[in-house]
Amino acid sequence: MNKKKNFFLVSILAIGILALFNTPVLADGYSPYQPHIPEETGLIDGMIFNIVAVISYLSGIASIGLAKFLSSRVG
């Protein structure tokens, strides 16, 4: 029981110390740095490639299915 009490007291003390040294941060918009400009990584091109690849794959599967369906109907 003593360990639980000590742990509780130490955690309360730590929270108190952290709250004591907590200072408010004012977001006034001032920054000595330039605004962040993202670098071109080519992810958009890769996403377009993936979309085209999936569409091509699905249309190929559909054409194979259509060919099998028509061959079973004709033959």
HELIX and SHEET records of a PDB file:
HELIX    1   1 ASN A    2  LEU A   20  1                                  19    
HELIX    2   2 LEU A   43  VAL A   74  1                                  32    
END                                                                             
